């Protein structure tokens, strides 16, 4: 359960209650007062804003306890999370002021005409003469929002805005949220292609499987620019980063481990692909119907691709059966599928990445006593596997070298860069992945991504610091 902050504006009748009565009511109903602001003092009555930390499920109890108390008038309840979203979380600002006619003539008419003509004669000049070189579109149809599912494009907007904030704050990339009111694959592809001229890259987000595979593949084929479905590849990159460091902790090698991946949707498929690229030779993909086996026949094209890979095991079985003896468990599925006995059945020094949200596939209480390294997708436990570590630096690098695409070597380079930020002296069971606020993360990812793009021939420009 998550904690949240609420602000309670209350009016106190001093003839009936004291502030101590208010504090006692809040505490008794599960709230924790973190600050108090006097809005209007008075002898007979006063108005105060009380900031209260509560578990989500306790918020209503706190509010009701005050409403029932004679002498306390509850004027307003504000959720601080809602407050930061009021009016949206991003805005567009010009890079210079327009103060006179001369300024106007240079940024707009008539001076802008010769800039337009220059781009018309050489389209690549759009990268130097417009916002294209530093702008990414964050695009969704709202069909697979993390933890919420198919909530539609309007409700998905706050997530896309938040992503745009992270792009700017962490990597200086200007990102704009675009929420499409269609779930038709062809229409989504046409729309993104139609709006692509102004952007330097496309970040796809929260589009349901299996449509997300075709949308990304088609756009990568039909547009000469970086296309990145973050739910797939961002998650996969940070998983590999965490695994690289976890293997150092347990002193195992990638080519010798047996890995079980549960949940073969968008993220799971991409994780499996990156595991194979990273050198895994014994892979067991598992979905609801059990293990996907080498040589099997499947209607899902990505499952069939996995079944055709020689590194995938041929033994059938349920998750609880195939996890026995495994070195690594990676879950991107749903909560509470495993227990402590299942983890104990794994091989020596097991690594467990249980990333279902909000409830992991196996709880920390069950898993930690039997695992050497335990990680989740949550921020309230050590080793948070969070794709926020990936996309800012990845796009920073791709934009800086004007990459034609984001290929597998660039993604693997990003994973290794993230892992490298945790030094040997820092690395331990509880610290295998750096914080998203570690400034070295973006710096190292950018450097690694640019180098990989140059080496693989997809960079159209060599940044000055690489010459």
C-alpha positions in Angstrom: 0.0 0.0 0.0 1.2 3.5 -0.9 1.4 6.5 1.3 0.0 9.8 0.2 -0.2 13.4 1.6 -3.5 15.2 2.0 -4.0 18.8 3.2 -7.0 19.3 5.5 -8.3 22.9 5.9 -10.3 22.9 9.1 -12.0 25.6 11.2 -11.8 25.1 14.9 -14.4 26.3 17.4 -12.2 27.1 20.4 -15.1 26.8 22.8 -15.6 23.2 21.9 -12.2 21.8 20.8 -8.5 22.4 21.0 -5.9 21.5 18.4 -4.9 18.6 20.5 -8.4 17.1 19.9 -7.8 17.4 16.1 -4.4 15.8 16.3 -5.7 13.0 18.5 -8.6 12.3 16.0 -6.2 12.2 13.1 -3.7 10.0 14.8 -6.4 7.6 16.0 -7.7 7.1 12.5 -4.2 6.3 11.0 -2.9 9.7 9.9 0.5 11.3 10.7 0.6 15.1 10.9 3.7 16.5 9.0 3.0 20.2 9.0 0.5 22.8 10.3 -0.2 26.3 8.7 -2.4 28.9 10.4 -4.5 30.5 7.7 -6.7 32.7 9.9 -6.0 33.0 13.7 -8.7 34.1 16.1 -9.8 34.1 19.7 -13.1 32.2 19.2 -12.2 30.3 16.1 -9.2 29.7 13.7 -8.6 28.1 10.3 -5.6 25.9 9.7 -4.2 23.8 6.9 -3.0 20.5 8.3 -0.8 18.3 6.1 -1.3 14.6 6.9 0.6 11.6 5.7 -1.8 8.6 5.3 -1.9 5.2 3.7 -4.2 5.3 0.7 -6.8 3.1 2.4 -6.9 5.3 5.6 -7.6 8.7 3.9 -11.4 8.3 4.2 -11.1 7.3 7.9 -9.2 10.4 8.7 -11.7 12.6 6.9 -14.7 11.0 8.5 -13.1 11.2 12.0 -12.9 15.0 11.7 -16.4 15.3 10.2 -17.9 13.5 13.2 -16.1 15.7 15.7 -18.3 18.5 17.2 -16.4 21.8 16.9 -14.4 20.9 13.9 -15.6 22.1 10.5 -13.8 20.5 7.6 -13.6 23.2 4.9 -11.6 21.4 2.2 -9.5 18.3 1.5 -6.7 18.6 -1.0 -4.6 15.7 -2.2 -1.1 17.0 -2.7 -0.7 14.7 -5.7 -3.7 16.3 -7.4 -2.4 19.8 -6.6 0.8 19.3 -8.6 -1.2 18.2 -11.6 -3.5 21.3 -11.6 -3.2 23.0 -15.0 -0.8 20.3 -16.2 2.8 19.8 -15.4 4.6 21.2 -18.4 4.5 24.3 -20.6 6.1 25.7 -23.7 8.3 28.7 -23.4 10.2 30.7 -26.1 14.0 30.7 -26.2 14.1 34.5 -26.6 11.7 37.4 -26.0 10.0 39.3 -28.8 10.2 43.0 -27.7 10.0 45.0 -30.9 9.3 44.9 -34.6 12.8 43.9 -35.5 12.6 40.9 -33.2 9.3 40.0 -34.8 10.6 40.3 -38.3 13.5 37.9 -37.6 11.5 35.2 -35.7 8.4 35.4 -37.9 7.5 37.3 -41.0 9.4 38.3 -43.2 12.7 36.9 -41.9 11.4 33.4 -41.3 10.9 32.9 -45.1 14.6 32.5 -45.9 14.9 29.9 -43.1 12.0 27.9 -44.5 13.6 28.1 -47.9 16.9 26.8 -46.6 15.1 23.8 -45.0 13.1 23.2 -48.2 16.4 23.1 -50.2 18.1 20.8 -47.6 15.7 18.9 -45.3 18.5 18.0 -42.9 18.8 21.6 -41.9 15.6 21.1 -39.9 17.8 19.5 -37.2 19.8 22.8 -36.8 17.1 25.4 -37.5 14.1 24.0 -35.7 13.2 22.2 -32.4 13.6 18.9 -34.2 17.1 18.1 -32.9 16.0 18.1 -29.3 12.3 17.1 -29.3 10.7 13.7 -28.7 7.0 12.8 -29.0 5.7 10.7 -26.1 2.8 8.9 -27.7 0.1 6.6 -26.3 -3.4 5.4 -27.0 -4.0 4.8 -23.3 -4.7 1.1 -23.6 -2.1 -0.3 -21.3 -1.3 2.2 -18.6 0.9 0.7 -15.9 -1.3 -0.6 -13.1 -4.5 0.8 -14.6 -4.9 -0.9 -17.9 -7.1 0.5 -20.7 -8.1 3.9 -19.4 -8.2 5.8 -22.7 -6.2 8.8 -24.0 -7.6 11.5 -21.7 -6.8 9.6 -18.5 -3.4 8.6 -19.8 -2.3 12.3 -20.3 -0.9 12.8 -16.7 1.4 9.9 -17.2 2.7 11.3 -20.5 3.2 14.7 -19.0 5.2 13.2 -16.2 7.4 11.4 -18.7 7.9 14.7 -20.5 9.0 16.3 -17.2 11.6 13.5 -16.6 13.0 13.8 -20.2 13.6 17.5 -19.5 14.8 17.4 -16.0 17.1 14.4 -16.3 18.5 14.8 -19.9 17.5 18.3 -21.2 15.3 16.7 -23.9 12.1 18.6 -24.8 9.3 16.0 -24.9 5.7 16.6 -25.7 2.8 14.3 -24.7 0.5 13.1 -27.5 -2.6 11.0 -26.6 -4.3 9.5 -29.6 -8.1 8.9 -29.6 -7.9 5.7 -31.6 -6.8 2.1 -31.0 -6.7 1.2 -34.7 -3.1 0.0 -35.5 -3.1 1.5 -39.0 -4.5 4.8 -37.9 -1.9 5.1 -35.1 0.9 4.4 -37.6 -0.5 6.9 -40.1 -0.9 9.6 -37.5 2.6 9.2 -36.0 4.1 9.3 -39.5 2.1 12.4 -40.3 3.3 14.3 -37.3 6.9 13.0 -37.3 8.6 15.9 -39.2 8.8 18.1 -36.1 10.2 15.5 -33.8 13.7 14.0 -33.5 12.5 10.7 -32.0 9.3 8.8 -31.0 8.8 7.3 -27.6 5.8 4.9 -27.6 4.2 4.3 -24.3 1.4 2.3 -22.7 0.1 0.7 -25.9 -1.4 -2.8 -25.4 0.1 -6.0 -26.7 0.3 -7.4 -29.3 -0.5 -4.2 -31.3 2.5 -2.4 -29.8 4.9 -4.9 -31.6 3.5 -4.1 -35.0 3.3 -0.4 -34.4 6.9 -0.2 -33.3 8.2 -2.5 -36.1 6.3 -0.7 -38.8 7.3 2.8 -37.6 11.0 1.7 -37.4 10.8 0.4 -41.0 9.0 3.4 -42.4 10.6 6.3 -40.5 14.2 7.2 -40.5 14.4 8.2 -36.8 14.7 6.6 -33.4 11.5 4.7 -32.4 11.4 3.3 -28.9 8.5 1.5 -27.1 9.6 2.1 -23.5 7.3 -0.5 -21.9 9.2 -3.1 -23.9 12.8 -1.9 -24.3 13.1 0.5 -21.4 12.1 -2.3 -19.0 14.4 -4.8 -20.7 17.4 -2.5 -20.6 17.2 -1.8 -16.9 16.6 -5.5 -16.2 19.8 -6.4 -18.0 21.6 -3.7 -16.1 20.4 -5.0 -12.8 21.2 -8.6 -13.8 24.7 -7.7 -14.8 25.4 -6.4 -11.4 23.5 -9.1 -9.5 25.6 -11.7 -11.3 28.7 -10.0 -10.0 27.3 -10.2 -6.5 26.7 -14.0 -6.8 29.8 -14.6 -8.9 28.0 -16.2 -11.8 28.4 -15.7 -15.6 25.6 -14.8 -18.0 26.4 -17.8 -20.3 26.1 -20.3 -17.5 22.8 -19.3 -15.8 19.3 -20.6 -16.3 16.7 -17.8 -16.5 13.0 -18.1 -16.0 11.0 -15.1 -17.4 7.3 -15.0 -16.4 4.9 -12.8 -18.4 5.6 -12.9 -22.1 3.9 -9.7 -23.1 5.5 -6.6 -24.5 8.1 -6.3 -21.7 8.7 -10.0 -21.3 9.4 -10.5 -25.0 11.9 -7.7 -25.1 13.6 -8.9 -21.9 14.0 -12.4 -23.5 15.5 -10.9 -26.6 18.0 -8.9 -24.6 18.9 -11.8 -22.4 19.7 -13.8 -25.6 21.7 -10.8 -26.9 23.6 -10.6 -23.6 24.6 -14.3 -23.8 22.0 -16.3 -21.9 22.1 -19.9 -23.2 19.3 -21.4 -21.0 16.0 -19.5 -21.2 12.6 -20.5 -20.0 9.8 -18.1 -21.1 6.6 -18.7 -19.2 3.1 -17.3 -19.6 -0.3 -18.2 -18.1 -0.5 -21.5 -20.0 3.0 -22.6 -18.9 6.4 -22.7 -20.4 6.9 -21.7 -24.1 9.0 -24.5 -25.4 11.6 -24.8 -28.1 10.0 -26.4 -31.2 6.4 -25.6 -30.1 3.7 -24.0 -32.3 2.1 -20.8 -31.1 -0.4 -18.3 -32.7 1.3 -15.4 -31.0 4.1 -14.3 -33.4 6.5 -13.3 -30.6 5.9 -16.6 -28.7 6.6 -18.4 -32.0 9.8 -16.5 -32.4 10.9 -17.5 -28.9 10.0 -21.2 -29.7 12.3 -21.0 -32.7 15.4 -20.0 -30.6 17.9 -22.7 -29.7 18.6 -21.2 -26.3 14.9 -21.8 -25.2 14.4 -25.0 -23.2 12.2 -27.8 -24.6 10.7 -29.0 -21.3 7.0 -28.2 -20.6 5.7 -27.2 -17.2 4.0 -24.6 -15.0 5.9 -21.7 -13.5 6.2 -23.6 -10.1 7.6 -26.6 -12.0 10.1 -24.8 -14.2 11.4 -22.5 -11.6 13.1 -25.4 -9.7 16.8 -25.2 -10.1 16.7 -21.8 -11.9 19.5 -19.2 -11.2 17.3 -16.2 -12.0 13.6 -15.5 -11.9 12.3 -12.4 -13.8 8.6 -11.5 -13.4 6.7 -9.0 -15.4 3.3 -10.5 -14.9 1.0 -10.3 -11.8 1.3 -10.4 -8.1 1.5 -13.3 -5.6 2.2 -16.2 -8.0 5.0 -17.6 -6.0 5.9 -18.2 -2.3 9.0 -18.8 -0.3 9.1 -22.5 -1.0 9.2 -21.8 -4.7 12.2 -19.5 -4.3 13.9 -22.1 -2.0 13.5 -24.6 -4.9 15.7 -22.5 -7.1 19.5 -23.0 -7.5 22.2 -21.7 -5.2 22.2 -17.9 -4.5 19.0 -17.2 -6.5 18.4 -13.8 -8.1 14.7 -12.7 -8.0 13.4 -9.8 -10.0 9.7 -9.7 -9.1 8.5 -6.6 -10.9 4.7 -6.8 -11.0 3.0 -3.7 -9.6 1.7 -2.9 -7.1 2.1 -6.5 -5.7 5.3 -8.4 -6.8 5.1 -12.0 -8.1 6.5 -13.0 -4.7 6.5 -10.7 -1.7 9.7 -9.5 -0.1 8.7 -11.3 3.2 8.5 -14.6 1.3 11.4 -14.1 -1.1 14.2 -12.4 0.8 15.0 -15.2 3.3 15.6 -17.6 0.4 17.1 -15.3 -2.3 20.6 -13.7 -2.5 19.4 -10.7 -4.6 15.8 -9.5 -4.6 14.5 -6.6 -6.7 11.1 -5.2 -7.5 9.5 -2.4 -9.6 8.6 -0.5 -6.4 10.3 2.4 -4.8 9.7 1.3 -1.2 12.2 -1.6 -1.4 15.9 -1.7 -2.3 16.8 -2.4 -6.0 14.0 -0.7 -7.8 14.0 -1.8 -11.5 12.7 1.3 -13.1 12.8 2.2 -16.8 13.1 5.9 -15.8 16.8 5.1 -15.6 16.8 4.4 -19.4 14.9 6.6 -21.7 16.3 10.1 -20.8 19.9 9.1 -21.5 19.1 6.8 -24.4 17.3 9.5 -26.3 19.9 12.1 -25.3 22.5 10.0 -27.0 20.3 9.1 -30.0 19.4 12.7 -30.6 23.0 14.0 -30.2 24.3 11.6 -32.9 21.0 11.9 -35.0 20.7 8.1 -35.0 18.5 6.5 -37.7 17.1 4.0 -35.2 17.7 2.5 -31.7 19.1 -0.9 -32.3 20.0 -3.9 -30.1 23.7 -2.9 -29.6 22.6 0.6 -28.5 20.2 -0.9 -25.9 22.8 -3.4 -24.6 25.3 -0.6 -24.4 22.8 1.4 -22.3 22.3 -1.5 -20.0 26.0 -1.9 -19.4 26.4 1.8 -18.9 23.7 1.8 -16.1 25.4 -1.1 -14.5 28.8 0.6 -14.6 27.5 3.5 -12.5 27.5 1.3 -9.4 31.1 0.9 -8.5 32.7 -2.2 -7.2 33.0 -0.7 -3.7 29.3 0.2 -3.7 27.9 -3.1 -5.2 26.1 -5.4 -2.8 22.9 -7.4 -2.5 20.9 -4.3 -1.6 22.4 -2.0 -4.2 22.7 -3.4 -7.7 21.1 -0.5 -9.6 21.7 3.3 -9.3 19.2 5.9 -8.3 17.4 7.8 -11.1 18.7 11.0 -9.5 22.3 9.9 -10.0 23.6 12.4 -12.6 26.1 9.9 -13.9 23.4 7.7 -15.3 22.4 10.0 -18.2 26.0 10.9 -18.8 27.2 7.3 -19.1 24.2 6.1 -21.1 24.5 8.9 -23.6 28.2 8.2 -24.1 27.6 4.4 -24.5 24.6 4.9 -26.9 26.5 7.3 -29.1 29.5 5.0 -29.3 27.3 2.0 -30.2 25.4 4.1 -32.9 28.7 5.1 -34.5 30.1 1.6 -34.4 26.9 0.1 -35.9 26.7 2.8 -38.7 23.4 4.3 -37.6 24.8 7.7 -36.5 24.3 10.5 -39.0 26.5 12.9 -37.0 29.5 12.6 -34.8 29.2 14.8 -31.7 32.1 17.1 -31.0 33.2 15.2 -27.9 33.6 12.0 -30.0 35.8 13.5 -32.7 
